[in-house]
Amino acid sequence: MRISILPLLFAATLLPAQAPASATAKTPPKVNADAEAARQAFRQVLDAVDGGWFGQPYQGVTSVQMQGTLGIALSGAAVNQKVDQLTQGAVQGNSTGGQANLRVRGTYFANGDFKTDLAGDFGTLLYTRRGNRGFLYSKEQNAYTTRVDLPPSDAPTTYMTWFRQTLNDIRAVYVDAPTFRASLGAEEASGGRTLQRLVFHAPTQSWDAKKREQSVAQSLGFWKRGRLEVMVDKATKLPQRLEFRNDEQGVQTRMDFSYNAAGKLQSVNIGNSSRGFEGPGWLRLGYGGDGLMSNVAGELSSQSKRVSFAMDLAWSKTRTAADITAVPPAGATKRGREEMETQLLVGLAGRIFDLQRAGLNLRSVAISGK
């Protein structure tokens, strides 16, 4: 374990040069009882989610096959309004709308091996990895690269462990790290239950409307700063409501959770106030007789925009790496990773720019990919 010497040096500068022993006695740091209680309560929430949402049914499950669709749709009114704004009324739009659809089929192992087939308006891609080897192939470019990201060194072998590690990542950010200030909010009664409010706050920058692109890490890491409030059932420790906002990313949403008789998450109703996508949303989960998730679907809607997805899930304890064996098509050109990624990002950025012009408030992926 590494111990930083900086706090010791800082403390030394505050002590008198020849202070008597009584003056140099160290005083234990003051513990913020309210903050510690909030962190401890959130630890219990994550443990309850681990056991109730995931847990035992996924023991021994090593892979999942996912198949479904992702779609973005814009109404003609949204497109025409954007044309009017960009041309200051000089051009009258006559669009019937804009959309982008993607079909997904993939097999994913808990240890990081995978094979993913993507097809749709963003192109046709095959991405696979077994151990330290794999490739990314683009049909449109008829090219591939064998330089792929390596799997994590601590990859789990089952999805029970995979889910637990994901929750540990959340714990590391909100509970263990000093980034968020934690506190207990007011309790409230609802449906015969007592709910406890937990608050976590890490200030962000304000929204910059002129910022049109950012890195993938910034987009996916929006949850690592902001303000999170969770309403928790004090009896079951399961979350009942979540409110989150990150002003810099323009994200603001509320989620209300409901559970089936077995305590499994059944649905999430979403009130979205994120910039450019104000409106309702939902998430629905179905389960098989074995207690495993069999399907998941969701949608976010606003007055003129809709993003939706639907996935069927098939879990397995017996699939092997041979089930995802693949090779690049004969005649495809091998390229370096940087060249391949740049071409893919250019195409992705162009498609997102088309959707931006049509009225969808998305920030483009930075071409650098960093």
JOHUGI-V435650 format. One record per pair of residues at least 4 apart in sequence whose C-alpha atoms are under 6 Angstrom apart, sorted by the first residue. I is the first residue (numbers start at 1). J is the second residue. If there is no record, write none. Layout:
BEGIN
i: [I,I]
j: [J,J]
END
This chain:
BEGIN
i: [34,35,35,38,38,38,38,39,45,45,48,48,48,49,50,50,51,52,53,53,55,57,58,58,59,60,60,61,61,61,61,62,62,62,62,62,63,63,63,63,63,64,64,64,64,65,65,65,65,66,66,66,66,67,67,67,67,68,68,68,69,69,69,69,69,70,70,70,70,71,71,71,71,72,72,72,72,73,73,73,73,74,74,74,74,74,75,75,76,76,76,77,78,78,79,79,80,82,83,84,84,87,100,101,101,102,102,103,103,104,104,105,105,106,106,106,107,107,108,109,109,110,110,110,110,111,111,111,112,113,113,114,114,115,115,115,116,116,117,117,118,118,119,119,124,125,125,126,126,127,127,128,128,129,129,132,134,135,135,136,136,137,137,138,138,142,143,143,143,144,144,145,145,145,145,147,156,156,159,171,172,172,173,180,180,180,181,181,182,182,183,184,185,185,186,187,187,188,188,189,189,194,195,195,195,195,196,196,197,197,198,198,199,199,200,200,201,201,202,202,203,204,204,205,206,206,207,207,212,213,213,213,213,214,214,215,215,215,217,226,226,227,227,228,228,229,229,230,230,231,231,231,232,232,232,232,233,233,240,240,241,241,242,242,243,243,244,244,245,245,246,250,250,251,252,252,253,253,253,254,254,255,255,256,256,257,258,258,259,259,259,259,260,260,266,267,267,268,268,269,270,270,270,271,272,272,272,273,274,276,277,278,279,279,280,281,281,281,282,282,283,283,284,284,285,285,286,286,286,287,287,287,287,288,288,294,295,295,295,296,296,297,297,298,298,299,299,300,300,301,301,337,341,345,345,349,349,355,356,356]
j: [183,182,183,182,183,184,198,175,237,238,52,237,238,53,54,55,55,264,264,265,160,291,159,160,160,158,317,158,159,316,317,109,110,158,159,317,108,109,110,315,316,107,108,314,315,106,107,313,314,105,106,312,313,104,105,311,312,104,310,311,102,103,104,309,310,101,102,308,309,100,101,307,308,99,100,306,307,98,99,305,306,97,98,99,304,305,97,304,95,96,97,81,304,359,358,359,93,359,93,88,89,91,121,120,121,119,120,118,119,117,118,116,117,115,116,117,114,115,114,113,114,156,157,158,159,155,156,157,151,129,130,128,129,127,128,324,126,127,125,126,124,125,123,124,139,137,138,136,137,135,136,134,135,133,134,150,146,145,146,144,145,143,144,142,143,332,332,333,334,334,335,334,335,336,337,337,161,162,163,175,176,177,177,200,201,202,200,201,199,200,199,198,197,198,197,195,196,194,195,193,194,234,231,232,233,234,231,232,230,231,229,230,228,229,227,228,226,227,225,226,226,226,248,248,247,248,247,248,363,363,364,365,366,365,366,365,366,370,221,245,246,244,245,243,244,242,243,241,242,239,240,241,237,238,239,240,237,238,256,257,255,256,254,255,253,254,252,253,251,252,251,274,275,274,273,274,271,272,273,270,271,269,270,268,269,268,266,267,263,264,265,266,264,266,285,283,284,282,283,282,280,281,282,280,278,279,280,278,278,361,302,302,301,302,301,299,300,301,298,299,297,298,296,297,295,296,293,294,295,291,292,293,294,292,294,313,311,312,313,310,311,309,310,308,309,307,308,306,307,305,306,341,345,349,367,353,364,360,360,361]
END
